[in-house]
Amino acid sequence: MIGDRMTLRGASTKDGVGQDPIDWVIRNGTSGHIGCNEECAFCKNPFDRLRKLVKHLEDCKVEKSRDKQGICPSPMQYLALRRKDQLCKSALKQMEQQTNQDGK
């Protein structure tokens, strides 16, 4: 279990070790196997894959429209970014643990 609502589905690689967690989720092909049960904090679209959620948060039209309107960052934006960081760090940590177990 990753975090409180995520599972790792069959991914096994050493690619994620020592990398930035968000960068790893976006760029690592095995991160497509990491499931989650989250929704976008801005548009409420549901996501079942962490990689899709992270990429969506960068391009969410609802959040971008708030930026264009000059609306200051809200607590919701801070919480969404913090949650994204937590999920990515948890995913990378579990991947590292699984890699260490596979290497024994």
FIKOLZA-1660 file (N, C-alpha, C; in steps of 0.1 Angstrom, whole numbers, plus 5000, padded with zeros to 4 digits):
% residues 104
   i   px   py   pz ch aa at
   1 5009 4988 5000  A  M  N
   1 5000 5000 5000  A  M CA
   1 5009 5012 5000  A  M  C
   2 5006 5022 4991  A  I  N
   2 5014 5034 4991  A  I CA
   2 5005 5045 4996  A  I  C
   3 5010 5052 5006  A  G  N
   3 5002 5062 5012  A  G CA
   3 4990 5056 5019  A  G  C
   4 4979 5061 5018  A  D  N
   4 4967 5055 5024  A  D CA
   4 4957 5050 5013  A  D  C
   5 4960 5053 5000  A  R  N
   5 4950 5048 4990  A  R CA
   5 4956 5044 4977  A  R  C
   6 4969 5039 4978  A  M  N
   6 4975 5035 4965  A  M CA
   6 4981 5021 4966  A  M  C
   7 4983 5015 4954  A  T  N
   7 4990 5002 4954  A  T CA
   7 4999 5002 4942  A  T  C
   8 5010 4994 4944  A  L  N
   8 5020 4993 4933  A  L CA
   8 5016 4980 4926  A  L  C
   9 5015 4980 4913  A  R  N
   9 5011 4968 4905  A  R CA
   9 5022 4963 4897  A  R  C
  10 5030 4954 4902  A  G  N
  10 5039 4946 4894  A  G CA
  10 5051 4954 4888  A  G  C
  11 5054 4966 4893  A  A  N
  11 5066 4973 4888  A  A CA
  11 5078 4969 4896  A  A  C
  12 5089 4967 4888  A  S  N
  12 5102 4963 4895  A  S CA
  12 5113 4968 4887  A  S  C
  13 5120 4978 4892  A  T  N
  13 5132 4984 4885  A  T CA
  13 5140 4992 4894  A  T  C
  14 5153 4994 4891  A  K  N
  14 5161 5003 4899  A  K CA
  14 5162 5017 4893  A  K  C
  15 5154 5020 4883  A  D  N
  15 5154 5033 4877  A  D CA
  15 5151 5045 4886  A  D  C
  16 5142 5042 4896  A  G  N
  16 5138 5053 4905  A  G CA
  16 5147 5057 4916  A  G  C
  17 5157 5049 4919  A  V  N
  17 5165 5051 4931  A  V CA
  17 5173 5064 4930  A  V  C
  18 5172 5072 4940  A  G  N
  18 5179 5085 4941  A  G CA
  18 5174 5096 4932  A  G  C
  19 5163 5095 4927  A  Q  N
  19 5157 5106 4918  A  Q CA
  19 5147 5114 4925  A  Q  C
  20 5144 5125 4919  A  D  N
  20 5133 5134 4924  A  D CA
  20 5120 5126 4922  A  D  C
  21 5112 5124 4932  A  P  N
  21 5100 5116 4931  A  P CA
  21 5090 5120 4920  A  P  C
  22 5087 5132 4919  A  I  N
  22 5078 5137 4908  A  I CA
  22 5083 5135 4894  A  I  C
  23 5096 5138 4893  A  D  N
  23 5103 5136 4880  A  D CA
  23 5103 5121 4877  A  D  C
  24 5105 5112 4886  A  W  N
  24 5105 5098 4884  A  W CA
  24 5092 5093 4880  A  W  C
  25 5081 5098 4886  A  V  N
  25 5068 5093 4882  A  V CA
  25 5064 5097 4868  A  V  C
  26 5068 5109 4864  A  I  N
  26 5065 5114 4851  A  I CA
  26 5073 5107 4840  A  I  C
  27 5086 5104 4843  A  R  N
  27 5095 5099 4832  A  R CA
  27 5097 5084 4832  A  R  C
  28 5094 5077 4843  A  N  N
  28 5097 5063 4844  A  N CA
  28 5085 5055 4838  A  N  C
  29 5088 5046 4829  A  G  N
  29 5078 5038 4823  A  G CA
  29 5071 5029 4832  A  G  C
  30 5078 5024 4843  A  T  N
  30 5071 5015 4852  A  T CA
  30 5062 5022 4861  A  T  C
  31 5063 5035 4862  A  S  N
  31 5054 5043 4871  A  S CA
  31 5039 5042 4866  A  S  C
  32 5037 5038 4853  A  G  N
  32 5024 5037 4848  A  G CA
  32 5016 5025 4855  A  G  C
  33 5024 5017 4862  A  H  N
  33 5018 5006 4869  A  H CA
  33 5013 5010 4883  A  H  C
  34 5016 5022 4887  A  I  N
  34 5012 5026 4901  A  I CA
  34 4998 5031 4901  A  I  C
  35 4990 5024 4908  A  G  N
  35 4976 5027 4909  A  G CA
  35 4973 5037 4920  A  G  C
  36 4962 5045 4919  A  C  N
  36 4958 5054 4929  A  C CA
  36 4943 5055 4928  A  C  C
  37 4937 5061 4938  A  N  N
  37 4923 5064 4939  A  N CA
  37 4922 5078 4943  A  N  C
  38 4925 5087 4934  A  E  N
  38 4925 5102 4937  A  E CA
  38 4917 5109 4927  A  E  C
  39 4914 5121 4931  A  E  N
  39 4907 5130 4921  A  E CA
  39 4914 5144 4921  A  E  C
  40 4913 5150 4909  A  C  N
  40 4920 5163 4908  A  C CA
  40 4913 5173 4918  A  C  C
  41 4921 5180 4925  A  A  N
  41 4915 5189 4935  A  A CA
  41 4908 5201 4929  A  A  C
  42 4911 5203 4916  A  F  N
  42 4905 5215 4909  A  F CA
  42 4892 5212 4901  A  F  C
  43 4893 5201 4893  A  C  N
  43 4882 5198 4884  A  C CA
  43 4875 5186 4888  A  C  C
  44 4880 5179 4898  A  K  N
  44 4873 5167 4904  A  K CA
  44 4873 5155 4895  A  K  C
  45 4881 5155 4884  A  N  N
  45 4882 5143 4876  A  N CA
  45 4889 5131 4884  A  N  C
  46 4883 5119 4883  A  P  N
  46 4889 5108 4890  A  P CA
  46 4901 5102 4883  A  P  C
  47 4911 5097 4890  A  F  N
  47 4923 5090 4884  A  F CA
  47 4926 5077 4891  A  F  C
  48 4929 5067 4883  A  D  N
  48 4933 5054 4889  A  D CA
  48 4948 5051 4887  A  D  C
  49 4955 5060 4881  A  R  N
  49 4970 5059 4879  A  R CA
  49 4977 5071 4883  A  R  C
  50 4987 5070 4891  A  L  N
  50 4994 5081 4897  A  L CA
  50 5000 5090 4886  A  L  C
  51 5006 5083 4876  A  R  N
  51 5013 5091 4865  A  R CA
  51 5003 5100 4858  A  R  C
  52 4991 5095 4855  A  K  N
  52 4981 5103 4848  A  K CA
  52 4977 5115 4857  A  K  C
  53 4975 5113 4870  A  L  N
  53 4971 5123 4879  A  L CA
  53 4982 5134 4879  A  L  C
  54 4995 5130 4881  A  V  N
  54 5006 5140 4881  A  V CA
  54 5006 5148 4869  A  V  C
  55 5005 5142 4857  A  K  N
  55 5006 5149 4844  A  K CA
  55 4994 5158 4843  A  K  C
  56 4982 5154 4848  A  H  N
  56 4970 5162 4847  A  H CA
  56 4971 5174 4855  A  H  C
  57 4977 5173 4867  A  L  N
  57 4978 5185 4876  A  L CA
  57 4986 5196 4870  A  L  C
  58 4995 5192 4861  A  E  N
  58 5004 5202 4854  A  E CA
  58 4996 5209 4844  A  E  C
  59 4985 5203 4838  A  D  N
  59 4978 5208 4827  A  D CA
  59 4963 5210 4829  A  D  C
  60 4959 5210 4842  A  C  N
  60 4944 5211 4845  A  C CA
  60 4939 5224 4840  A  C  C
  61 4929 5223 4832  A  K  N
  61 4923 5236 4826  A  K CA
  61 4916 5244 4837  A  K  C
  62 4910 5238 4847  A  V  N
  62 4904 5246 4857  A  V CA
  62 4914 5254 4865  A  V  C
  63 4925 5248 4868  A  E  N
  63 4936 5255 4876  A  E CA
  63 4942 5266 4867  A  E  C
  64 4944 5263 4854  A  K  N
  64 4950 5272 4845  A  K CA
  64 4941 5285 4843  A  K  C
  65 4928 5282 4843  A  S  N
  65 4919 5294 4841  A  S CA
  65 4919 5303 4854  A  S  C
  66 4921 5297 4865  A  R  N
  66 4923 5305 4878  A  R CA
  66 4936 5313 4877  A  R  C
  67 4946 5307 4871  A  D  N
  67 4959 5315 4870  A  D CA
  67 4957 5326 4860  A  D  C
  68 4950 5324 4849  A  K  N
  68 4948 5334 4839  A  K CA
  68 4940 5346 4844  A  K  C
  69 4930 5343 4854  A  Q  N
  69 4922 5353 4860  A  Q CA
  69 4929 5360 4871  A  Q  C
  70 4941 5356 4874  A  G  N
  70 4949 5363 4884  A  G CA
  70 4945 5360 4898  A  G  C
  71 4938 5349 4900  A  I  N
  71 4934 5344 4913  A  I CA
  71 4946 5339 4920  A  I  C
  72 4948 5345 4932  A  C  N
  72 4960 5341 4940  A  C CA
  72 4959 5326 4944  A  C  C
  73 4971 5320 4946  A  P  N
  73 4970 5306 4950  A  P CA
  73 4962 5304 4963  A  P  C
  74 4953 5294 4962  A  S  N
  74 4944 5291 4973  A  S CA
  74 4950 5280 4982  A  S  C
  75 4945 5278 4994  A  P  N
  75 4949 5267 5002  A  P CA
  75 4947 5254 4995  A  P  C
  76 4937 5253 4986  A  M  N
  76 4934 5241 4978  A  M CA
  76 4946 5238 4969  A  M  C
  77 4952 5248 4963  A  Q  N
  77 4964 5246 4954  A  Q CA
  77 4975 5241 4962  A  Q  C
  78 4978 5246 4974  A  Y  N
  78 4989 5242 4982  A  Y CA
  78 4987 5227 4987  A  Y  C
  79 4974 5224 4990  A  L  N
  79 4971 5211 4995  A  L CA
  79 4973 5201 4983  A  L  C
  80 4969 5205 4971  A  A  N
  80 4970 5196 4959  A  A CA
  80 4984 5193 4956  A  A  C
  81 4993 5203 4957  A  L  N
  81 5007 5201 4954  A  L CA
  81 5014 5193 4965  A  L  C
  82 5010 5195 4977  A  R  N
  82 5015 5187 4988  A  R CA
  82 5011 5173 4987  A  R  C
  83 4999 5170 4983  A  R  N
  83 4994 5156 4982  A  R CA
  83 5001 5150 4970  A  R  C
  84 5003 5157 4959  A  K  N
  84 5011 5151 4948  A  K CA
  84 5025 5147 4952  A  K  C
  85 5031 5156 4960  A  D  N
  85 5045 5153 4965  A  D CA
  85 5045 5141 4974  A  D  C
  86 5035 5140 4983  A  Q  N
  86 5034 5128 4992  A  Q CA
  86 5032 5115 4984  A  Q  C
  87 5023 5116 4974  A  L  N
  87 5020 5103 4967  A  L CA
  87 5033 5099 4959  A  L  C
  88 5040 5108 4953  A  C  N
  88 5052 5105 4945  A  C CA
  88 5063 5100 4954  A  C  C
  89 5065 5106 4965  A  K  N
  89 5075 5102 4974  A  K CA
  89 5072 5088 4980  A  K  C
  90 5059 5085 4983  A  S  N
  90 5055 5072 4987  A  S CA
  90 5057 5061 4977  A  S  C
  91 5054 5065 4964  A  A  N
  91 5056 5055 4953  A  A CA
  91 5070 5052 4951  A  A  C
  92 5079 5062 4951  A  L  N
  92 5093 5060 4949  A  L CA
  92 5099 5052 4961  A  L  C
  93 5095 5055 4973  A  K  N
  93 5100 5048 4984  A  K CA
  93 5096 5033 4983  A  K  C
  94 5084 5030 4980  A  Q  N
  94 5080 5016 4978  A  Q CA
  94 5087 5009 4967  A  Q  C
  95 5090 5016 4956  A  M  N
  95 5097 5010 4945  A  M CA
  95 5112 5007 4950  A  M  C
  96 5118 5016 4957  A  E  N
  96 5131 5013 4962  A  E CA
  96 5131 5001 4972  A  E  C
  97 5121 5000 4980  A  Q  N
  97 5120 4989 4989  A  Q CA
  97 5118 4976 4982  A  Q  C
  98 5110 4976 4971  A  Q  N
  98 5108 4964 4963  A  Q CA
  98 5120 4960 4956  A  Q  C
  99 5128 4970 4951  A  T  N
  99 5140 4968 4944  A  T CA
  99 5150 4961 4953  A  T  C
 100 5151 4966 4965  A  N  N
 100 5160 4960 4975  A  N CA
 100 5157 4946 4978  A  N  C
 101 5144 4943 4979  A  Q  N
 101 5139 4929 4982  A  Q CA
 101 5142 4920 4971  A  Q  C
 102 5140 4925 4958  A  D  N
 102 5142 4917 4946  A  D CA
 102 5157 4914 4944  A  D  C
 103 5166 4923 4949  A  G  N
 103 5180 4921 4948  A  G CA
 103 5186 4912 4958  A  G  C
 104 5179 4908 4968  A  K  N
 104 5185 4899 4978  A  K CA
 104 5185 4885 4974  A  K  C
% end
